[in-house]
Amino acid sequence: MAYTPGVNGGRINLNYYNSTGGNGVLISTGTVYLSGGNNVTLSQNANTINVLGAGPILSRYEYPQQIFAPLTTPVQGSLSVEHEYIPLGVAASAMKIGGSLSVGSTSNGSMHTASVSLWMGAYTMNASTLSLAFSGSANNTFQHYGGSVAATVASNSSVTGMRQLTVPILTGAGTQTSVTIPAGEYWIGALISSSAATTNQSFQFTMYGNNQINGVAGSAVISPLGSATSVGRDVILQQGIYSAATNAMPATIGSADVNNSNASFVQWANFYNAIYNADY
């Protein structure tokens, strides 16, 4: 039997012998053809044929699932970096976060305009450096009326409360694209920036996520048992707040660029997010 590889496939040549008194007599020959299919790849290592299955491709991935506890209100230009493991491939064209939006109530009887911009992306790690795999951004603009509410304008209740902010996954040219994300280890980043066009207009967006990381702890490092040194290891690998203020997703992030020395920073970065297949 011999395997002859081809493009994502190949053939197995079979020879059937009848052995009599130690002498092999060829009885018949044949060929079995192998080929890969959807999400199936064939490869050869010596006499071993490997059949590799990619597994199902999800149309939506979210983390942490259905946990919407309030975390914090991000500081302008502050990038949260969250360490996640995506167990299956995902076909996606958009990303989003969840939170609570609140706006101030004024009594000047005029329309107020404000915007919340969101940048999101996913990083992979090589050695101790995170590299941006894909990203997107969007500006969410809204209006509401201050003072007594007229029938033709939005009230505060139309913008306050639980809201989602979404972004399309973009190509380098700035158009929306679909990507297939392999299963693996990723770092999800989210950056929020807000502005108000009206003087004395206040509003804020509180991110939602898993708040179970102890925010009282003095630091998010653990020293080895029995060690006399205070130098420890990250509880959650490269999760926290990007050390520099930014207005976009950095192309690379070094391990020293993520501030995870304070447990509240790690909790802050434990935000709800989703990567999904949708038209933006």
N, C-alpha and C positions, 0 to 999 in steps of 0.2 A: 504494500500500500504506500502510495506517495501522494503528498499534497502539493499542488502547484498553485501558488497565490496569484490573484488577479486584482483588479480594482474593486475593493470592498467585497472580495469573494475569491473564488478559485475552484479547483476541481480536485477530486480524490480519484486516483487510478487504482482499481481493485484487480488483483490477480488471484484466482482460486486454483489451488493445487490439490491433487490427490496423492498422498504419500504412500508408496508401497515398497516395503523392504528398504526404506531409507532413501529411495529415489523419488523426487517430486515430479509429478506429471501435471502439466498445465491443462486444466479442464476448461476454464473460461476466463474472459476478462470483461471489465466494465468500467464505467466512469460515473461518479456521482458529482454533481455540480452544486456548489455552495455559493450563496450570495447574501449579503446583508439586506435588511429591509428598513422600515421606519424605526429609528432609534436603536438599530442593531448594527454593530460593526464586527467584522471578523479580522483576526490577526493570527500570525503564526510565530511560535518560538520553538525552533528545532522541529520535533515531531508532534508538538502540542498545538492544537487549534483552539484559540480563545474566541468565545462568543461573548461580546460585550453589549449589554443592554443599558441604555441611558435612563430607563425608568420613565414614569409619567412626567409630563410637562404641565405645571400648574398655570392657571390663568390669573391667580392672585396669591400673594404671600403677605402676611401681616405679622407684626411683632410689637409688643407682646399681645397675644390674641385676647381681644375683648376686655382689656384692662384700661380704664380711663380715669385713673386717679389724677388729681391736679399735681403738677410738679413745680414749675416756677415760671415767671415772666422773663423771657430771655432779654439780656442786655443788647442794645443795638450793636450790630456787627459781631455778635458772639456765635461761633459755630460749635454745635454739639456733635460729638462723634460717638457712635454707639456700635459696640462689638456684637455681631450676630452670626449665627450659623444657619444657612439656608439649606434644608435637607434635600430638596428636590429642585429640578430645573423650573424656571419661571419664564413664560412669554409675556413681556410687559411693554407698555408704551407710556406709563405715567407712574408718579409716586405721590404720596400725600401724608400729611400728619393730621392729628386731631387736637382740639383744645377748646378753650372758652374765651370768647371775645366779649369785651365790655367797652362801652363808650360813655363819656361823660354827658350829663344832661345840662344843657345851658338854657338860659331864658331869653336869649336875644331874638328869638322868633325867626331865625334864618336857617338856610340849608347849609350843612357841614359836609365837606368832602374829605375823605381820608383813604389811605392805602396801606396794605400790608404785603410786602414782597417776601417771597419764599424762594430759597435756593436749596436743592436737595441733590444728593449724589451717592454713589456706592464706590468704596475703595477696596482694593485687594492689597495684601501685604507681601513684600519681598524683603527678607531679612528684617530690618526694623523700620522700613519705609513704607508708608501707605501711598498707593498710586491710584488716581481717579480712573475708574472703569467706565462710568457713564454718569450723566448729570442732567439737570434741567432747572428752569427758573420760570417764575410767573409773578405778575403784579396784580393783586386783588384790590380793586378800588370799590368803595361803597359810599353811600350818602345817607344822611338822616337829618331829621328836622329838629332844631332846638326850640324849646319852649312848647307852646300849645301846638298840638299835632293837627295839620290840615289833612283833608281827605286825599289830596293828590300827592302827598310826599310820604317818605318812609319814616316810621317811628323808631325809637331806640330798640324796641323789641324785635324789629326785623333784622337787626345785626347782632344783638347781644345773644349770649347763650352758647351752647355747644356748636362748634363749626368745624368744618374741615377745610384745609388749604391744600390745593393740588398743584402739581407742576407736570408738564409734559416732559418725557425724556427726549433730549434734543441731539441732533447731529452737530458737527462742528460748524455747519452753515446756519444753524439756528432753526431748523425745521424739525417737527416731531418725527420720531422714528420708533420702530419696534425692535426690541432686542430679546434674545433668548439667553437667560442668565443661567449658567451651569450651577449645580449644587456646589456648595463650598463655604468657605469662611469669608465674611465681608465686614466692612465697617461702614455704616450708614451715617451720612452727615446731613444736618439740617441747619439752616441759617435763616433767621427772620429779621426783617428790617421794616420799620413802620414810619409813617409821616402823616402829618395833618396839615391841610391847607388853610384851616381856620384858626385864628389866634385863640388861645385858651381852650382849645378843644383837646380833651384827654381821652385816650383809649389804650387798651393793652390786650395782648393775647397770651393766655396762660396755657402752656403745653400740657398735654395729658400723657400718661404712661404708667409705668410700674414704679411706685414710690416706696417699695419695700426695702431698698438699700438703706442702711442705717445712716441717716444724715447727721447724727450726733457724734459719730466717730471722728477722731482727730485727723485721721488720714486713711487712705484706702490702700495701704500696703501691709503685707504680712511678713514678719521675720520668721526664719526657720526655728523650730523648737530647739531650745538649748543654745541658741546663738546669742552671744554677748553683743553683737552689733545691732545697730538700729536700722541698718540697710535691709530692706525687705523686697518683696516681689509684688507686682500689681495684682490686686484681687481680680480685676477685669482688664484684660490686655488692651492697652491703648484706648480706653474709653474715658471720655471726659470732655473738657472744653479746649478748643484750639487756643493756643496761648496768645495769638495776635488778633487784633480786630481786623475784620475783612468784610468785603462786600461781594464776594463770589466764592466759589468752591476752589480751594487751592489744588493745583495739579498733583502735588506731592505733599505729604505730611510726615515728618520725622518723629521718632518716638519721643524725643525731647520736646516736641511742639505741642503735645497733648498734656494738659494740666489735670492729672488725676490724683494729686497729692491730698486733696480734700474730699471726703466722702460725699459731701453735698454736690460737688461737681459731677461725680460718677452717677449719682441719683438723677441729677439734672439731665444727663445724657441718656437716661433709660426711657426714652420717649416712644410713644406709639407711632408706628409708621406702616405704610402699606406700599407694595410694589405690585402693579396690576396691569391687566390688558384692558385698555379703555380708550375711547376717543376723548381727547381733552376739549 
